[in-house]
Amino acid sequence: MLKLPFWKDAVERVLASVLGALGAYLAAVAITPMDLQWWQGLALAGLAGLVSAVKAAIARYIGDPDSASLATPVEPNEHLRTPVLRVNRHSNPADYDDESGQL
């Protein structure tokens, strides 16, 4: 059964594809002498959305089943994280541990 995270991801990707294709259509009509009708622009946007939806359906079986992405999830690397030194104006920075940023 498809779970909510997959649906949210898939809908976001399909909407982004449709809106991106519509934006490209509007830009192309505005700056080039193309003679495209409005329904052709909608058809192109719909086709982009369909391709995105098919890709999301295929991705469910290839990668993470809760994601519409073909890429595998990237695990955070603890060694690459930059420690955050939290200092307020009333504290002495020398009281903080250099590595963890904790008192």
N, C-alpha and C positions, 0 to 999 in steps of 0.2 A: 504494500500500500504506500502511496506517495504521501510524504509528510509535509507539514507546513513550511519548514525551511526550504525544501525543494521548490514548492510552488511560489514562495516569495522571490526566490532567486530567479526562477524561470520567467515569471511575470515581469520582473525588473529588466531582465535581459531583452525580452521581446519588446517591451515598451520603448526601451532605449534604441533598439534597432529600428522600430517603426518611426519614432520621432527623428532619429538621425537621418533616415531615408527621406522623410518629408522635408527636413531642413535642407538636405542636399538638392532635392527637387526644386524647392523655392529659390535657392541660391542660383541654380542652373538656369531657371527661367528668367530670373532677374538680371543676370549678367551675360547671358549668351542669347543668340537669336534662335534658340530652340523653340519649336512650335509644339509643345506638349500641352495636352488638355488636363484639366484638374483631375479627371477620373484616371488618367494615366499615372499621374503622380501618386494617387491613392493606391492604385494597383501595384506600383513599384514598392511603396511602403509596406503594403500587405505582404508582398512576396518576401521582403526583407524580414518581416516578422515571422512568416512561416518558416523560413530557413533557420532563424534563430530558435524557434520552438522545436524543430526537428533536431537541431544540434543539442538542445537541452535534453530532449528525450534520449538521444543516443548517449550523452554524457552520463546520464544516471546509471547506465549499465557498465560504463568504462571506469569512471572515477568514483568519487564519494557519492553514495546514493542520496544523500541529503543536499547535494549541490547540483546546479545545472552547468557546472564548469567541467571542461575536459581536463583541466590541470589538476594535479594532485595537491592537496592542502600542504602548505608550507608550515612546518613546525617552527616556533620561535626558538632562536638560538640564544641561550642565556649568556654566552660569552660575548655576544655582540651588543648586548644592552648597555647603554650608557647610564652609569649611576646618577641619580638625581640628588643633588645636595639641596635640601630644603632648609632655608635659613630665613627667619623673620628678622625684622629690624631690632628686636629686643634681645636677640640671642648672640652668643659669641661663636663665630664660626669654628674656633679652635676646639669647642666642645663636641663637634661632630666627628664621627668615624669617617676617615677618608674613603673607604671602599663602599660602605653601605649607605652612607648619608644619614645614618641613625645616630641618636644621642648615645 
